[in-house]
């Protein structure tokens, strides 16, 4: 299987994990942002402990509980996604910072909410340009770059987050986004509440 096709299959798996998490939100089984983030990470963790497209994936969750409110306030992010891929064709290790919010399509953030999100984006960007915002909704999850959102006057967060979850994970897995300076060791040192580490090994061919 070619590299791009394999990464598309992995992105589909991630998208399915996101859909399961958002269904719990839609059905009222998970409401708070922190709890929904935990459900999302758990769903991704379960999805990636298997072989996908001929590549063996594994995952682990690291949780930072002590002083999590102060930690998020300082760094701006409430989760880190890290992926390490090793194949004969491609090898990389990188991560992104994520701040998650809950805003339905068409629902406008208050000026205070927009200002707070802008501040959180700036704090993440001070660590890495590979920083993103996830917008949880009862129908799906949308993703946007922190650099774009921090400078936007658009108070409709869903509209500002233009990528689908599939698109985000596709670009993440095929290495279009992500910071290689945030290695596995460095990720564990970042003071954020939740870290999901994905590792993958297998064979892909040049297309």
N, C-alpha and C positions, 0 to 999 in steps of 0.2 A: 504493500500500500504506500502511496506517496505521502510526503510530509503534510502537505496542505489538506489532503483528504482526511488524514488521521487527526489533524487538529480540528477539522470541522466536526468529526465524530465526537471528539472530546468536548467541544463547545456545545453540541447538542445535549450531551450528558449533563453538563453544567446547567444548561437552560431548563432541563427537566427537573433538576434539583431545586432551582429557583421557583419553578411553577408549583412544586409541592409545598414549599414554604409559604408562598403567597396565597395558596388555597386555605391554609390554616388562618391566615389573616382575614381572608374573605369570609370564612365560616365563623369568625369570632373566637377561634380557639387560641389565638395569640394576638395581643393588642399592643403592648408597649414596644417601643423601638428596640430596647435592650433585649427583650425576650425574643422578638422577631429576628434580630440579628443572630441570636443563639440558635434558633430554629434553622435559619438559612445556613449557617456554618455546619450544623449537624447534618443537614440534608446533603450538602456538598461532600462532607466527610464520608457519608455512607455511599454516595454515588461513585466516589473515586477510589474505593478500596477494591478494585477489580481490574480486569483486562478490558481496555477500550481500544478498538481499532488495532489490535495486535501489540499494543503497548501496555505494560503492566504499571498501573498507577497505585500509589499508596498515599495516605494522608494522615495527618496528626493535628490535634487541636491543643494549643497552649492558651491557658486562661490566666489573666493577670487580675486578681481580685482586689489586692490591697490598694486602697486609695485610688480606685478606678476613676472616680469623678475628677480628682485632681490631675490624674494622668491624662485623661482625655482633654481637660482644659488646657494643659500645657502643650500637647502635641497636635491637637485638633482632630485626630482620627479616633475611631472606635473599633477599627479592625485593620489587620494586615493580611493580605493574601500573598503567599509566596509560592512560587513554582520552580522546580528544578527538573530539567529534562536532559536525559543522556541517551543519545542514539549514535550510531556510526556516522550519521549525516549532520546532526544538530546537537549541540550541547549548550545549555545556558542555565543560569540561576539568577532569579530576579524577584522583585516584589512591588506591590503597589499599596498605598495607603487609602483607606476608605472612611468616609463619613456618611452615615445612613440617616435618612429622614423619611417621614410618612406624609405625603401630600397627594391627594387624589387629583386626577386630571381636571384642569380648570379651576382648582382651588388655589387661591392666591396666598402666598406667605404674607404675614403681617410685616410692616417695615422692621419691627424688632427681630422677627425670625430671620428675615433676609440679612440683616446686619450681623446677627449671630453666625449664620452660615458663612457669610463672607469672611468673618474673623477666623472661623475654623478652617476654611479653605486656605487662608493666608498662612496659618500655622503649619498646615500640612505641606504647603509649597515651600516653606522655609527648610523643610527636611528633604523633600524630593519633588521634582516636577511630575513624577508618576503618582499623582494624587487624584482621586475621583470621588464623586458623590453618587450614592445609590438612592433612588426614590422608590420606597415601598408603596405599592397600591394594592387594592383588593383584586385587581385584574392582572397585573404584571409588575415587573421591576424595570425601571429605566436607569440609565447610567450617563453621567456627564463628567467632563474634565473639570477639576477644581479651578484650574486657571481660567477657563471660560466662565464658569459660574460666579467666581469671585468678582469678576468685572462686569457682570450682567445686571441690567436694571429689570429684567424679566422676573416678576414675582410668582409666575406659574412654573414651579420647579419641574413638574412633569414635562412641560414643553421645553424647558431649558436642558433637560437630560435627553438628548436626541438618540442615544444608542439603546437598542434593546439589550437584554442580558446576553442573548446569543452573540450579538456583535461584540460586546465587551470581552467576553471570554474567548471568542475567536481571535481577536487582536492580541489578547494577553497570552494565549497559548502559542500563537505563531510568532511571538516576540516583537510585535509592532509596538507594544506598550510595556512598561515595567522598568524598574531601575536596577541594573546589575550591581550597583554599589550596595544594595540592601541584600546581602548574602544571608544564607540560613542562620549563621551565627549572629549577624547583626540584627536580624529580625527578632530573635529571642530577647534582645536587649531593649527593643523599642517599648516604651511605656504605654502600651495600648491594652484594652481589656481582652481582646481575642485575636489570636493569630492562627490562621489555617495554613499549614504547609503541605503542598502537593509535590510528590516526587514521581517521576516516571522514567522507565527504562524500556527500550525495545528497539526494533529495527524498522526504519523507514527508508524509502529510496527517493532519489532525486527525480523530479518529474520533468 
